[in-house]
Amino acid sequence: MSIQQSVTGAANDSGFMVGYLEALSLVERLHRLLLDVIKDEFERVGVLEINAVQALLLFNIGDNEVTAGELKSRGYYQGSNVSYNLKKLVEMGFMHHQRCEIDRRSVRVRLTEKGRHIRDVVSELFARHADGLEDKGVLGPAGVSEITVSLKRMERYWTDQIRYIY
């Protein structure tokens, strides 16, 4: 019997398990879909030199000056993934980098004008989506709040599992 069959068997015994697995699958699909939406927007506006993951990185950095470690500790990215993408973004001129005065091993990064342009494209896309979701009655402020609260609870539970179980 495979793990999937075992999980499926357990899921059949518990309606909650079925819902939980469906939620996990949906979170995964939504993330991939978000990256596709960003990619499509960039193709529409003629931005072809940057990928969706890198664009989200620029969006998440915003006006801040950060280290790769800070981005990793915020939970946005895996260590090697963020380091690779930061290096590429610096090489392509989307970010400035500078050695930290206190810890010379650490490099601080911030967006260049080119990087701020990408951040603005993503920000405008998200603003259009927010307006569209609300205007079309897909999701309002209460719905967004409920989803956010639930996802934060899951995040906290998973974080606690990593910290205290292993």
Buried (B, 14 or more C-beta within 10 A) or exposed (E): EEEEEEEBEEBEEEEEBBEEBEEEEEEEEEEEEBBEBBBEBBEEEEBEEBBBBBBBBBBBBEEEEBBBBBBBEEEBBEEEBBBBBBBBBBEBEBBBBEEEEEEEEBBBBBBBEBBBEBBEBBEEBBEEBEEEBBEEEEBEEEEEEEEEEEEEEEEEEEEEEEEEEE
